[in-house]
């Protein structure tokens, strides 16, 4: 479908413009005149893990009225789009997830990006989340982006098409400077995208092909085209017809065959990969080159440059966000008693959540007295002969850590003057005497003649 030029859009009535824009958003066919010139990922350097935080700095360089498609992803946690900004969620994504996709005018898209929020769990403290953004002008047809591969995927309806014809048609297609090829599914993420994010992709050809193997492998399944043509994704001991694959030495491969498949069924055999056979469950089946029930095929674009400039009009950027939080508890806590005091020593936590520690405090019990100090920390005014326990906490910009394990000590006191010392001892008489003195630990005595 040919898009209206900006001049014609401006000349249309206000009602007409709104109607055209809404219908184009629904159909995925947008004016080719939209000119994205760049994107910026978030400038937020750090957020607190276990909270929801708005990410600053995300933006698309595009005219305020130009319709744009944006994908944003996070390696940790989930993103949330505010649809109140007027954007439409794209491709079956939800408004919250590890990846979100939405479209709207430049003004709507940038308003949504300004309000985009990241939610993480407390357990992610100390990690870094990678925030990636990709944007392009909306155009005719449905092209679904994968942040995992950096590729685009397109379903082409072609009822009853043979696999070989679909392969040739895919290679003849191109999108924004990239040559097409029958889609490859190297991971569960890509397979799920083909299953759930591409409208109409049921009973469709993918780029897998069964070929004769060598040695212990009677049959191999390989990706026919793409960045790594001939890449193996399943190995079978037998290459005979009507024999299910036994998947020998396949631990490092990704595949999602239906139960009992591939079985190379029938006298002619089956050597071509179809997905979502009869239902959109992401399961694979093998079929002959021509098979009734085929609805079309999926093209993948990426890493196959036909020109010298790579992608045309597609811009991406990414940045790292520290997921900070309170530090871990201090370690190696010990306590040494002194006269009416104790000295507590400790070491830094194993983790400071990548946020600098700016204080420590020691809590003594009984009494619950808290003292901010560094190691070694001497606590005075303690009651002699009273057992105390000591714990230590660390502090950073997010607050105090949990308390460390405890250490104990019993402060002492020097003895008083011994009582009961005789003033005179007579030579030849019994020299024994009973004396006593207070103090902790219990005092010992020495006699000087």
Secondary structure, DSSP 8 states (H G I E B T S, - for coil): -----HHHHHHS-HHHHHHHHHHHHHHT---TT----EEE-----EEETTSEEE--S-EEES-TTSEEEEEEEESSSEEE--GGGS-EE-TT--SEESEEEEEEEHHHHHHHHHT-EEE--GGGTT-EEEEEEEEEE--SS--EEETTTTEEEEEEE-TT--HHHHHHHHHH-EETTEEEEE----SHHHHHHHHHTSTT-SSEEEEEEEEE--TT-SEEEEE-SSTTTTEEEEEES--STT-----TT-TT----B-TT-----SSS---EEEES-SSSS--EEEE-SS-TT--EEEEEEEEEESSSSSSSSEEEEEEEEEEE------EEEEEEEEBTEEEEEEE--S--TTS---EEEEEEETTTEEEE--SSEEEES--TT-EEEEEEEEEETTEE------EEEE-BB-----B---S---TTS------B---BS--------
